[in-house]
């Protein structure tokens, strides 16, 4: 029966998204010495249009993250910070400051430029959070900086008949729509917990780039010749289609499912600056040097 679930004659919006690659994140050091697991933005996957970077800062050694991310600039991108455990304090040159706590998300549009700092705060000596960078289209690269700060209790939850629990940050699960709105890439950002030995499926708009990042437990995803088991702290890259399907193993399986519309635009990158041309990058560096950055 499984072999008949994806006939090639199905329309794209009904086709199962098959696993293209499974990437083991590489440890790297960012900020003032924060150890992170990087799965997008490294040698194994430099860019997944429109996703530029995915870092998972996780661990129980305070020395690995307590120095945080001191004051630094961003331009031309959006950053999405999601906390599983612990907190992240932030403040910027626009006068914004606050704390992202467990289960909360901060969606920052850097636009024409923002300078901020981010400082991890562990809970009982442990922290677990993710930061995702999303490219902005050329038309939005010079918009004023803005934030969407969503507390944990503001994120709606969808529970299926089989017990799959989905926190809907952006996009839709069932009839539940996430609170993040007005984003150019029309993103899906879901935190999904699958009970043991349970099948699940989640529609994802055809044509979007889609991946899963596994947080805990083990699960199985469809491949062209069966199912592939994936352990925690792995990035699963999917081919196009309309539905992501998987199975939980003998313990609860938790993952993030993320998708967005590709921009198909040229990318010029220099650290935290992402524009469309080298000249725009050079102009950004001059602005930073002469004190007009972000103005």
Secondary structure, DSSP 8 states (H G I E B T S, - for coil): -GGGTT-TTS-GGGSB--EEEEEE-EEEEETTTEEEEEEESSSS-S-BTTEEEEEEEEES-GGGTTT-EEEEEEBSEEEEEEEEESEEEEEETTS-EEEE-TT-EEEEE-TT-EEEEEEEE-BTTBEEEEEEEEE--GGGTTS--EEEEE-GGGSEEEE-TT--EEEEEESEETTEE-S----TT--EEEEEEE-TT-EEEEE--TTEEEEEEEEES-EEEEETTEEEEE-SSEEEEE-SSSEEEEEE-SS-EEEEEEEEE------EEETTEEESSHHHHHHHHHHHHHT-TT-
